[in-house]
Amino acid sequence: MAFAIAACSGGGAARKRDSEGRVLPTLAEQDPTGTLYAKSVSDAARGECDERTLDVLTCFSYRGHGYEGAQTALGQCLIATGDNTEGLDWIRRAADAGWPDAQKLLAQILLAGDVATRDGVEAAKWAKLYSRNPSLLSLGVQPDRNLALAFQGEITSEQNTEADRRVAAWVPRYWAPTSQVDQRVQRSCEVEGRRPPPARQDVPLITVPEVY
């Protein structure tokens, strides 16, 4: 995936307008139903990580905060296709922002040590952050107990204490892109959004003469 020319975000302080002066939607507003986003994330969860899915997830991921689901899915796809280093970077960005799925996944990866150097303390930190994630708790969603069970007998009391110290010091960080994606990737998540409503036609007021 090349990083080169045009940014995926539709930012800029001044909003673009069409020939009739109507404000044009930004890229973030062009997928009002979220179907492309949801499909791409679902494809990644199933391991269907073709070039098209990678492009779409990259485009969404480069919108930054608010697209941590795409960043997590992109990380999964990159790892599935053999790019472990960049895949972990994307998962960590989403985890740093407080995305619970990314925190859980990062804990599992660091504990297993299959695609990253095993780090019991850091894995326990992310597992604890996941289990206490306010995004889950506020919705009444119970964290996956299997994650906690996976740590039984895997870390020492000293490591657990250090993990608690890191949890207490943790604050969310929101990743912002410092590079750009090329135009092919940029176009991959540009979809037609809602068309603006037609201009209102003013109906002339019809008056009836006073007959009394």
Disulfide bonds with the S-S distance in Angstrom:
Cys8-Cys59 2.41
Cys49-Cys77 2.06
Cys59-Cys189 2.06
